[in-house]
């Protein structure tokens, strides 16, 4: 079955950096565009970044543009989100997302807390 497993979250100080990973299994990873979402307490889930199947096209939310880089390694079936210059408002649970056929799949999420 399809599985998405995020890792790399944690507590980081403002202006720090984190790299999130999402390991995929159960589907042909290179056939799927991938996305990162986040959800802060009391807020709706928002799209942070997405990347095309082969990595040639990447899009970012305005809130992270210039501070985030999404990438993927199709051989490792893993998508990454590098976040730099982190701000307290980046605090959220970060989720990996894949659309496989007509179905949508989410990981369990990884908590990122930006605080001094």
C-alpha positions in Angstrom: 0.0 0.0 0.0 1.0 3.6 -0.4 3.0 5.0 2.4 4.5 8.4 3.0 6.8 8.8 6.0 8.0 12.3 7.0 11.0 13.0 9.2 13.4 15.8 10.1 11.1 18.0 12.1 12.0 19.4 15.5 12.7 22.5 17.6 14.8 25.1 15.9 15.7 28.7 16.8 14.6 31.6 14.6 16.9 32.1 11.6 17.8 28.4 11.8 17.4 25.7 9.2 15.8 22.3 8.8 15.6 19.7 6.1 12.4 17.6 6.0 12.3 14.2 4.2 9.4 12.2 3.0 10.1 8.6 2.1 7.6 7.0 -0.3 6.7 3.5 -1.0 3.9 1.4 -2.6 3.7 3.3 -5.8 5.8 4.4 -8.8 7.4 7.5 -7.2 8.8 8.9 -10.4 5.3 9.0 -11.9 3.9 11.4 -9.2 4.3 15.1 -8.6 4.8 15.6 -4.9 3.8 18.4 -2.5 4.6 19.6 1.0 1.8 21.2 3.0 1.7 22.6 6.5 -0.9 23.2 9.2 -0.5 25.6 12.1 -2.7 25.4 15.2 -6.1 26.9 14.5 -5.3 27.5 10.8 -6.2 25.7 7.6 -3.7 23.4 5.9 -1.7 25.3 3.3 0.4 24.3 0.3 4.0 25.1 0.9 5.7 23.7 -2.2 5.3 21.3 -5.0 7.6 19.6 -7.5 7.0 17.9 -10.8 7.7 14.2 -11.5 11.3 14.7 -12.7 12.0 17.8 -10.6 12.0 20.3 -13.5 9.2 22.5 -12.2 8.9 23.7 -8.6 6.5 26.1 -7.1 6.4 27.8 -3.7 4.0 29.6 -1.5 4.7 33.3 -1.2 5.3 32.8 2.6 8.3 30.6 2.0 9.6 31.8 -1.4 13.3 32.5 -1.2 13.7 30.5 2.1 12.5 27.0 1.0 13.8 24.5 -1.6 11.9 21.4 -2.6 13.8 18.6 -4.2 13.5 14.9 -4.9 15.6 11.8 -5.4 13.6 9.4 -7.5 16.2 6.6 -7.0 15.6 6.9 -3.2 11.9 7.6 -3.6 12.3 10.6 -1.3 11.2 14.2 -1.5 12.8 16.9 0.6 12.0 20.3 1.9 14.9 22.5 2.9 13.8 25.4 5.0 16.2 28.3 5.9 15.9 31.5 7.8 13.0 30.0 9.8 10.5 32.2 11.5 8.2 31.5 14.4 5.3 31.7 11.9 6.8 28.6 10.2 5.7 26.6 13.2 3.4 23.9 12.0 2.9 20.2 11.3 4.4 19.6 7.8 2.8 16.9 5.6 3.9 15.2 2.5 1.3 14.6 -0.2 1.0 12.4 -3.3 -1.7 11.9 -5.8 -1.6 8.4 -7.1 -4.2 7.7 -9.8 -7.5 9.2 -8.5 -6.5 8.9 -4.9 -4.7 11.3 -2.6 -2.3 10.2 0.1 -0.9 12.0 3.1 1.9 11.2 5.5 1.5 11.4 9.2 3.2 14.7 9.5 6.3 16.0 11.2 6.2 18.9 13.7 8.4 21.9 13.2 8.6 24.4 16.0 10.5 27.6 15.6 11.2 29.2 19.0 13.9 30.7 21.0 
